[in-house]
Amino acid sequence: MVQYTLAQSPEVILTVPGKDSAKARDKAMDQLIELMESGELPTDLSEGFSPQQFIEVKEPAPMNHDDEDVITQAVQVLSNLANLKLKVQASRADAMKIREQMDLLFTDDEVSEEEITNLKEGFKVLKSFAQANLRYREARSQAEQARTVLDQALKSESDSK
């Protein structure tokens, strides 16, 4: 099935079987003449009209479920990146303080038991930050692909011309 409309009356849709062809346009022209003769055509075509002036109405291609799944997955990847970024930012300052204190272990200076205890507790923060930072960097590379997927999905038809 193919559908045609007129520039002068886009609300008028003429449907004929088959694909867009000269024969299909001739059939649409027959329908147009019937509409004109019955007085149902809201447009005056006194200046003439030819089958080549029909505008083919194309239905937008339906989005398949695979495309929807890819978009959903892309949004999840970006959401994960956002969460990891917040976690990394929140723990960075504390982790860097611990990292500086860690240097005490590599000197010959005296270190108190309290400093060692604080350092050991700080290693948990350091470990948590380091793991989150690695996951963030990995998620960031995956998010680049997700961003591309979403950019393509968001691109309008006029952008691609």
Residue pairs with C-beta under 8 A, 6 or more apart in sequence:
1 15
1 16
1 17
1 18
2 15
2 16
2 17
2 18
2 19
2 20
2 24
2 56
3 13
3 14
3 15
3 16
3 56
3 57
4 13
4 14
4 16
4 25
4 28
4 54
4 55
4 56
4 57
5 11
5 12
5 13
5 14
5 54
5 55
5 57
6 12
6 32
6 43
6 45
6 49
6 53
6 54
6 55
7 53
7 55
8 43
8 45
9 41
9 42
9 43
10 55
11 42
12 35
12 41
12 42
12 43
13 57
14 28
14 31
14 32
14 54
16 24
16 27
16 28
16 31
17 24
17 27
18 24
20 56
22 51
25 51
25 52
25 54
26 51
28 51
28 54
29 49
29 51
29 54
32 41
32 49
35 41
36 45
67 153
70 149
71 149
71 150
71 153
73 146
74 145
74 146
74 147
74 149
74 150
74 153
75 146
75 150
77 139
77 142
77 143
77 145
77 146
78 143
78 146
78 147
78 150
80 139
80 143
81 136
81 139
81 140
81 142
81 143
84 132
84 135
84 136
84 139
85 136
87 132
87 136
88 129
88 132
88 133
88 136
91 125
91 128
91 129
91 132
92 129
94 122
94 125
94 129
95 125
95 126
95 128
95 129
95 130
97 122
98 119
98 122
98 123
98 125
98 126
99 126
101 115
101 118
101 119
101 122
102 119
102 122
102 126
104 111
104 115
104 119
105 111
105 119
